[in-house]
Amino acid sequence: MEGLAGLALPVLFIGVLYLLLIRPQQKRAKEHRQLVSNLDVGSDIVTIGGLHGRVVDLTDDTMDLEVTDDIVLRFQRSSLARVVQDDDVVEDELVEDVADESDDDGSDER
């Protein structure tokens, strides 16, 4: 009976580690693999490094992103952080409009 009690603590510790650390990480990895596999040409994305672009070509391992007119960069597909939704683009445009209005208010703060 003492041997069983001595074994319970390490088993309990491993169980807690699995539930708190390993399982959530596996879930995030699965979601990322699914996001990468569902990527389509024409999607607006953000890379892990924060670069925004539109996918113009896909291969098994790489994606070509158009960041501005005539500038296409090649990235590993695994560097995808998220796909930008239409709502995100509208919010970005609103932020730019507000910034432009504050710059053009006619006041000289110098």
Residue pairs with C-beta under 8 A, 6 or more apart in sequence:
32 78
32 80
35 80
35 82
35 83
36 77
36 78
36 80
39 45
39 55
39 58
39 63
39 77
39 80
39 83
40 55
40 58
41 55
41 56
41 57
41 58
42 54
42 55
42 56
43 54
43 55
43 83
43 84
44 52
44 53
44 54
44 83
44 84
44 89
45 52
45 53
45 54
45 55
45 65
45 80
45 81
45 82
45 83
45 84
46 52
46 81
46 82
46 84
47 53
47 65
47 75
47 79
47 80
47 81
48 79
48 80
48 81
49 79
50 81
51 65
51 67
51 73
51 75
52 67
52 84
53 65
53 66
53 67
53 73
54 65
54 66
55 63
55 64
55 65
56 64
56 65
56 66
56 72
57 63
57 64
57 72
58 64
58 77
60 77
61 76
61 77
62 74
62 75
62 76
62 77
63 74
63 75
63 76
63 77
63 80
64 72
64 73
64 74
64 75
65 72
65 73
65 74
65 75
66 72
67 73
